[in-house]
Each structure stands twice: as C-alpha cells, then as structure tokens.
C-alpha cells in the first residue's frame, strides 16, 4: 500500500516525537476530523516551550522533501499532558485551465 505524503509525514512525525528525550509518550487522536497530539513530558522540569520546540523539530524532519506546511496550536494542558492541534497542510493546486495562460497552468504538468 502506497502512503501519501501526509500519511508519511504523520508516521515520521510520531516516530520522531516518541524518540525525543523531552517526551515520555505521545499519541495522536482524531476528533471530528481534526488531529490532536497529546504529549506527556519525560520529567516535571520540562517546560511547554521545550515541548513545542520538540514538536517543531519533529515536524520539520517529517516534512523534509515534501511540499507540506505545518499548522500547530496549543489547545490545553491537562494534568501531565499537553494537547496540540497539529495539521500538515498540502498546498492547493489548480485543477483546471482557466484560459488566462497562467505560469502554473495545469496543462504544463
């Protein structure tokens, strides 16, 4: 089965994040179509900024070589868990020729 770039990015993102020394565990949960990442820090001394740096580094390595962008926002902190909404966005592409001789016309692909 061939995975899409987004699926590959998610897989690599979660693997990288679970191997990060700042995180004890992390998992992804999709609620009403929106992916949330739950991160448990490896020690009480780990601050939210350190977790966010780990998330950004993991996302950067997951997106490397792919045409994706990251959308990430902090949702809440619940006991020892940080919750983030994380999305890998695919750039929009034209689906038809509008006849205006655009540089990125679908005819040239």
Protein Blocks (a to p, Z undefined) as FASTA:
>chain_A
ZZdfklmmmmmmmmmmmmpmkbmbdcdddeehiacdddddfbfklcfklmmmmmmmmmmm
mmgopacddddddfbdehjaccdddddddddddfbdehlopaklcklZZ
